[in-house]
Amino acid sequence: MKTQIEDILDRIRRGTLTAKQAMNALKDFPFQDLGFAKVDHHREIRKGSPEIIYGLGKTDEQIVKIAAAIVQKGSNLLITRVEASTYAAVKKAVPKAVYNAPGKIIFLKNRPAAAGRGTIFILTAGTSDIPVAEEAYVTCRMFGNRVQRAYDVGVAGLHRLLGEYDRIKKARVVIACAGMEGALPSVVAGLFSVPIIAVPTSVGYGASFKGVAALLAMLNSCPGGVGVVNIDNGFGAAYLASLINH
């Protein structure tokens, strides 16, 4: 959106665009009212990234209309928590959109984001945590970050984590996703001197309380430098990691 506004102002300065034409071009800023949703086109100027669509609870029709409005403005597109059936509907309106099935996330990069300063490293304790990690991975990439991943390196076999030591120590920030007892972020924080973003996942048996046990364990982490996001919130972890990395 920032680029579009700059282009409009430049065309007015050069005399190739009238005031009336400029007003028509800007009529949907700072938001576009679709009736059921007000698409926040101004967010890219305020926050540095366009509005992200949280798909859960929305109909396919609503998601498609919001997505089309965002893409029409030339912004990047990111839709979280959607099934393949929703992707099929979105792809009809936005043919170049891509779907990451494990992360249940749709994305389209219309223009590059500002590059991050270093690398974000994403870890999972187990294979079952990968969907949350993949949501984080796609989000980090969309925000212009270099990303590396190591999955299934939890405390049930710490030698697997130590095998990744040389790669992880080069990261600027680490995202650690874990369910069950949620111990992985604490272990990582005890080994490395960079910010650790802990993501509790809803993986585990009954007393894990769908991620609450991991959440509480992470909030009580002994090593310093651990920040905790909500249960299964891979997107939130990636957003914060990207801010740190920029």
C-alpha positions, 0 to 999 in steps of 0.5 A: 500500500505504501508503494501504491500511495507513493506512486499516486503522489508521484503521478499527481506531481508529474501531472499524469493523474488528476485530483479526482482520479487520485481520490478514486484510487484512494477511496478504499484507504485506510480500510475497505468495507465489505459489509461483513469485514473491514479490510485494513489496507492501512495496516501495512503502513502502520505495521510494515505488513498487510492484514493477515486473514485468520481463516478459522470461523470464516466461510470460504466465501468470506475468505475469498472476498477478503483475500481478493481485496488484499491482492487487488491492492498489490499486497502480500497474502497470508491466510492461516488455519484453513483446509485444502477445500478453502484453498481450492476456493481461494485459488479460483480468485487468486490463481497464484496462491500457494498452500502449505498443507501441514501448516494449513496456511495459504500465501502469496508474495506479490512483492518482497518484504524487507530482509531480516538481519539474521536467521530464525531457527525453528525447532519442534520437540516431536513430529506431531508439532510440525503443523504449528512449526510450518505455520511459523515457517511460512510466516517467517519467510513471508516477512523476509526472514532466512529460516532453518528448521530441525524437527523432532529434536525433543527431550526424549532424545536430547542427542538429536538436539545436540546434533543440531548445535552448530547450526542453531548457535548461528541463529539470531532467534529460535522458535521452539514448539513443544507439547507434552511437558513442554520442556524443549524451550527451557533446554534450548534457552540453557544452551544458547544466548539468543531470544527463545520464543516458546510455542506450547502445542496441544499435543499430548495425552489427557493431563496435558489439557490440550497444551495448558500443561506445556504453556504453564511449564514454559511460563515457569522456564528457569533459564532467562530469555524465554518468551511464550506465545499462546497454544498452537500460535505458530503465526504469533511466534513467527511475527515476534521472531521477525520483529526481533530479526529486523 
